[in-house]
């Protein structure tokens, strides 16, 4: 997902950066490892150039200090006809403490490496195409799924007014704030902790899959309005998607039913200004005081289990965001909370079936509190935080995690460094909800960074 910036747009001035991006888009994925190394090198080069521009003294900063770098990557013919390019990268260094209390050898993870392309033909017709390095760390022979650069989003947009709009193509299903914020617009780096809905639990499209990275093929209707009788703004999004696909002999959905998803949000204070039905998990105080409460759902008949032991899937989620700009320049307090209840009542015997789409069945919740210190130290602001997550499957062992850390906010979501500590059994148990799963609690130390242009 890529969120645009509605400030002044200017023509492309940096043709060298443009040529790198276009060349990277034209690469063919016939040699994944070669592409991975080339793409990573160019992403890092672009990001380092961006940070260098941002950190220049004011005397040499030209207009970069007042305009986002992404505005330099815009082809514009008039105010209603333009194309914008962008890029984003996220990475993490991870160290795990072993049973002897010593840090084991760490490793580095390429979390995301994306190219963004969006624009509009006129006031009403718009489009968005984003690419991603899927499973970016799976480069060894025999790993499944293998790393690949591929289409993440491909959306045709008809946006008529604030009340009613239509998006069609490959896009995020409207369910929870966590998914609709994507990895790049989260309050914390390691954000996805509670069980996934179908399109994120899946690792592929087509037979045996239900989408990937929260995306699925379908159509979404969305809009918002101010009801008047209660102060605030009501937003809605509802969509129909392909969902889990099965063959006549494998998988639970041999009848080919579709998946429906919907989300309703009420902003009691200031409205959230995001593209479409997308969200953010914080605004660093730039949007003023926020209190948003939302409910989402997703349903697919025969959307879980195996061909022999199948069941419908029904998932509910409730989430809330509260952000308060403290008076007298005392900083910004942010709180995120989420509760999920999933119903996937297939027999536990399905875990032994090779064609099982073994979705989570049970409840989970997570809560995060963050405080943005008002004063800059160096080129950024520190934001300490704490988080607790509990996942409670109906037929498997519970798993929990405590996380505490600090973000160093250099340029909002465009430049951020995070250092944090996690304790619990959530990491090792992961997404395996089979009966009898057991794993000790571990201590994990991570350092992550995020850059976007």
Secondary structure in CASP SS format (residue, H / E / C, confidence):
PFRMAT SS
TARGET T0000
AUTHOR 0000-0000-0000
METHOD secondary structure of the structure
MODEL  1
X C 1.00
X C 1.00
X C 1.00
X C 1.00
X C 1.00
X C 1.00
X C 1.00
X C 1.00
X C 1.00
X C 1.00
X E 1.00
X C 1.00
X C 1.00
X C 1.00
X H 1.00
X H 1.00
X H 1.00
X H 1.00
X H 1.00
X H 1.00
X H 1.00
X H 1.00
X H 1.00
X H 1.00
X H 1.00
X H 1.00
X C 1.00
X C 1.00
X C 1.00
X C 1.00
X C 1.00
X H 1.00
X H 1.00
X H 1.00
X H 1.00
X H 1.00
X H 1.00
X H 1.00
X H 1.00
X H 1.00
X H 1.00
X H 1.00
X H 1.00
X H 1.00
X H 1.00
X H 1.00
X H 1.00
X H 1.00
X H 1.00
X H 1.00
X H 1.00
X H 1.00
X H 1.00
X H 1.00
X C 1.00
X C 1.00
X C 1.00
X H 1.00
X H 1.00
X H 1.00
X C 1.00
X C 1.00
X C 1.00
X C 1.00
X C 1.00
X C 1.00
X C 1.00
X C 1.00
X H 1.00
X H 1.00
X H 1.00
X H 1.00
X C 1.00
X E 1.00
X E 1.00
X E 1.00
X E 1.00
X E 1.00
X C 1.00
X C 1.00
X E 1.00
X E 1.00
X E 1.00
X E 1.00
X E 1.00
X E 1.00
X E 1.00
X E 1.00
X E 1.00
X E 1.00
X E 1.00
X E 1.00
X E 1.00
X E 1.00
X E 1.00
X E 1.00
X E 1.00
X C 1.00
X C 1.00
X C 1.00
X C 1.00
X C 1.00
X E 1.00
X C 1.00
X C 1.00
X C 1.00
X E 1.00
X E 1.00
X E 1.00
X E 1.00
X E 1.00
X E 1.00
X E 1.00
X E 1.00
X E 1.00
X E 1.00
X E 1.00
X E 1.00
X E 1.00
X E 1.00
X C 1.00
X C 1.00
X C 1.00
X C 1.00
X E 1.00
X E 1.00
X E 1.00
X E 1.00
X E 1.00
X E 1.00
X E 1.00
X E 1.00
X E 1.00
X E 1.00
X C 1.00
X C 1.00
X C 1.00
X C 1.00
X C 1.00
X C 1.00
X C 1.00
X C 1.00
X C 1.00
X C 1.00
X C 1.00
X C 1.00
X C 1.00
X E 1.00
X E 1.00
X E 1.00
X E 1.00
X E 1.00
X E 1.00
X E 1.00
X E 1.00
X E 1.00
X E 1.00
X E 1.00
X E 1.00
X C 1.00
X C 1.00
X C 1.00
X C 1.00
X C 1.00
X E 1.00
X E 1.00
X E 1.00
X E 1.00
X E 1.00
X E 1.00
X E 1.00
X E 1.00
X C 1.00
X C 1.00
X C 1.00
X C 1.00
X H 1.00
X H 1.00
X H 1.00
X H 1.00
X H 1.00
X C 1.00
X H 1.00
X H 1.00
X H 1.00
X C 1.00
X C 1.00
X C 1.00
X C 1.00
X C 1.00
X C 1.00
X C 1.00
X C 1.00
X C 1.00
X C 1.00
X C 1.00
X C 1.00
X H 1.00
X H 1.00
X H 1.00
X H 1.00
X C 1.00
X E 1.00
X E 1.00
X C 1.00
X C 1.00
X E 1.00
X C 1.00
X C 1.00
X C 1.00
X E 1.00
X E 1.00
X C 1.00
X C 1.00
X E 1.00
X E 1.00
X E 1.00
X E 1.00
X E 1.00
X E 1.00
X E 1.00
X E 1.00
X E 1.00
X E 1.00
X E 1.00
X C 1.00
X C 1.00
X C 1.00
X C 1.00
X C 1.00
X C 1.00
X C 1.00
X E 1.00
X E 1.00
X E 1.00
X E 1.00
X E 1.00
X E 1.00
X E 1.00
X E 1.00
X E 1.00
X C 1.00
X C 1.00
X C 1.00
X E 1.00
X C 1.00
X C 1.00
X C 1.00
X C 1.00
X C 1.00
X C 1.00
X C 1.00
X C 1.00
X C 1.00
X C 1.00
X C 1.00
X C 1.00
X C 1.00
X E 1.00
X E 1.00
X E 1.00
X E 1.00
X E 1.00
X E 1.00
X E 1.00
X E 1.00
X E 1.00
X C 1.00
X C 1.00
X C 1.00
X C 1.00
X C 1.00
X C 1.00
X C 1.00
X C 1.00
X C 1.00
X C 1.00
X C 1.00
X C 1.00
X C 1.00
X C 1.00
X C 1.00
X C 1.00
X C 1.00
X C 1.00
X C 1.00
X C 1.00
X C 1.00
X C 1.00
X E 1.00
X E 1.00
X E 1.00
X E 1.00
X E 1.00
X E 1.00
X E 1.00
X E 1.00
X E 1.00
X E 1.00
X E 1.00
X E 1.00
X E 1.00
X E 1.00
X E 1.00
X E 1.00
X C 1.00
X C 1.00
X C 1.00
X C 1.00
X E 1.00
X E 1.00
X E 1.00
X E 1.00
X E 1.00
X E 1.00
X E 1.00
X E 1.00
X E 1.00
X E 1.00
X E 1.00
X E 1.00
X E 1.00
X E 1.00
X E 1.00
X E 1.00
X C 1.00
X C 1.00
X C 1.00
X C 1.00
X C 1.00
X C 1.00
X E 1.00
X E 1.00
X E 1.00
X E 1.00
X E 1.00
X E 1.00
X E 1.00
X E 1.00
X E 1.00
X E 1.00
X E 1.00
X E 1.00
X C 1.00
X C 1.00
X C 1.00
X C 1.00
X H 1.00
X H 1.00
X H 1.00
X H 1.00
X H 1.00
X C 1.00
X C 1.00
X C 1.00
X C 1.00
X E 1.00
X C 1.00
X C 1.00
X C 1.00
X C 1.00
X E 1.00
X E 1.00
X E 1.00
X E 1.00
X E 1.00
X E 1.00
X E 1.00
X E 1.00
X E 1.00
X E 1.00
X E 1.00
X C 1.00
X C 1.00
X C 1.00
X C 1.00
X E 1.00
X C 1.00
X C 1.00
X E 1.00
X E 1.00
X E 1.00
X E 1.00
X E 1.00
X E 1.00
X E 1.00
X E 1.00
X E 1.00
X E 1.00
X E 1.00
X E 1.00
X E 1.00
X E 1.00
X C 1.00
X C 1.00
X C 1.00
X C 1.00
X C 1.00
X E 1.00
X E 1.00
X E 1.00
X E 1.00
X E 1.00
X E 1.00
X E 1.00
X E 1.00
X E 1.00
X E 1.00
X E 1.00
X C 1.00
X C 1.00
X C 1.00
X C 1.00
X C 1.00
X E 1.00
X E 1.00
X E 1.00
X E 1.00
X E 1.00
X E 1.00
X E 1.00
X E 1.00
X E 1.00
X E 1.00
X C 1.00
X H 1.00
X H 1.00
X H 1.00
X H 1.00
X C 1.00
X C 1.00
X C 1.00
X C 1.00
X C 1.00
X C 1.00
X C 1.00
X C 1.00
X C 1.00
X C 1.00
X C 1.00
X C 1.00
X E 1.00
X E 1.00
X E 1.00
X E 1.00
X E 1.00
X E 1.00
X E 1.00
X E 1.00
X E 1.00
X E 1.00
X E 1.00
X C 1.00
END
